[in-house]
Amino acid sequence: MDIIDSANELNELRIQAALSNRQPVTKSINGMCIWCEEMPAKPNSAYCSKDCGDDYEQYKRKNG
């Protein structure tokens, strides 16, 4: 095993660690914003706007 193989192996370990430690993606079950529940969520999102997403994250940090 040469230095390049070792570097590639180390890189793969770092990628796997990063992927396993990431937060699960929050998704809307019914297509509506999960925070305000009044507007449709944007595609590939759980929120209708960035403001709703920020408000939800702030609430989650405060209240667990």
C-alpha positions in Angstrom: 0.0 0.0 0.0 1.5 3.3 -1.0 0.8 6.8 0.2 -1.9 7.5 -2.3 -3.8 4.4 -1.2 -3.5 5.5 2.4 -4.8 8.9 1.6 -7.8 7.5 -0.3 -8.6 5.2 2.6 -8.4 8.1 5.0 -10.6 10.2 2.8 -13.2 7.4 2.6 -13.2 7.1 6.4 -13.8 10.9 6.7 -16.6 10.8 4.2 -18.3 7.9 6.0 -18.0 9.6 9.3 -19.5 12.8 7.9 -22.4 11.0 6.3 -23.2 9.0 9.4 -23.2 12.2 11.6 -25.4 14.3 9.5 -28.9 15.3 10.6 -31.8 13.4 9.1 -33.7 15.4 6.4 -37.0 16.9 7.6 -39.7 16.3 5.1 -43.4 17.2 4.8 -45.7 14.3 5.0 -48.8 16.0 3.5 -47.1 18.6 1.3 -47.8 21.5 3.6 -45.3 23.5 5.5 -44.5 21.7 8.8 -44.1 25.0 10.7 -47.1 27.3 9.7 -49.2 24.5 8.2 -50.9 27.1 6.0 -48.9 27.1 2.8 -47.7 24.3 0.5 -44.1 23.3 1.1 -41.5 24.1 -1.6 -40.3 21.1 -3.6 -37.7 19.0 -1.7 -38.4 20.9 1.4 -40.6 20.8 4.5 -41.2 24.5 4.6 -43.0 27.1 2.5 -40.2 29.7 3.0 -36.7 30.2 4.5 -38.4 32.2 7.3 -40.5 29.2 8.3 -37.5 26.9 8.2 -35.4 29.4 10.3 -38.3 29.8 12.8 -38.7 26.0 13.2 -34.9 25.5 13.7 -34.9 28.3 16.3 -37.8 26.7 18.2 -36.2 23.3 18.0 -32.9 24.6 19.5 -34.8 26.4 22.3 -37.2 23.6 23.2 -35.4 20.4 22.1 
